[in-house]
């Protein structure tokens, strides 16, 4: 099976929780804030929103579970390294506005599913 990779920005639950002044990124209210963030993005500024496999932090071992990240996808492809080298070009101002507050990236993730 051919893997698909996506390049873009991860909506970081920890950053969302910090901005919303919540103690935990597992708080259900974080999901409500994420919906507000997504509704504020210019939908023509990205290809789609996707679930992708979360990166395992350096020094941490896989726990055998699937951890997913919510990605604002700007590019997609089947070659991870080619996608990493690919320039994104002009990033929509709504994404740039959210970047320092709630987004991580740009980076490449393996699409889930």
N, C-alpha and C positions, 0 to 999 in steps of 0.2 A: 504494500500500500504506500502510495506517495504521500509524504508529509507536506502540509502547507504551512508556510510561515507568514506572519504578518508583522509589519513595521508601523510603529506609531507611538502612542502614549498610553500608559497604564493609569487608570484612575486608582489612586492609592487610598485605601480605606483609612490608614493611619493618619495621612495628611487631612483627609476629610474630617475625621474625628477631632483632630487638633483645631482646625479652622472653626468647627462647630462647637468647640469647647466641651467635648464629651470625654469621659474617662476611658472608654473602650471603643476600639474599632469594630467590635462585635455587636455594639448597640444597634438595635433595629432601626433607630432613627438615622443612622448613617445611610441606609438604603434610600430613605426619603431624600436626603441631601444629594445623593448621587443622581436620583431622578431629576432633581432641580438643575444640577450641573449639566446633565445631558440635554435637558430642554433649553438651556441657555446657549448651547453650541449652534453655530451655523451649520445646518445639516448638509449644505453643499461643500463644506470645508473638509469633509472626510468621506471615505468610501462606505464604511459601515462600522458598527460596534460589534465586537466579538469576544467570546470567552476563549482564553488561551491558557496554556500550561504556565503556571507561575515559575519563575526562576528559583532554584535552590540557592539560598545565600551561601557565600564562601564559608567553608568550615563546618557547614551543617550537612548531615547525612540525610538521604531520602528516607521518609518514614513509611513508604509504601502506599500512601494515600494520594489522590489527585487533588492538587491545589490549583485553583483557577484564578485568573486575573481578568478584569474587564478592560479591554483595549479599544481605544479610538484608532481605527485602522486607516492609515494613509496609503499604504502599499501592501501588496501580497505577492507571494511567489513560492516556488518549490525548492529554490536554492538559498539556503540560509546565509551563506557567505556573500553571495551576490547581492542579496537584499540588504545586508549590513553595510556594504560599500555604496549602495545606491543613495544618492542625494534626495532629500525630500522636496526640495524646491521651496516655494513660498508657502508658509504655514498660515492658515487662517487666523485672523486676529482674535477670534473667540477662543481658539485653542491656546494661542500665545498668552492671552489674558489669564487663563486657568493654570498654565504651566507651573508657575512658582508656588501656587497655593495647594493644588490637589493632584497634579500629574507628575509622573515619572517618565523620563524618556527624552528623546526618542530611543527606542530599542527594538529588538526583534524577539518575537515569541512564537512558539509552535502552536498553531491553531488547535483547539480542542474539538474532538468529535470526528 
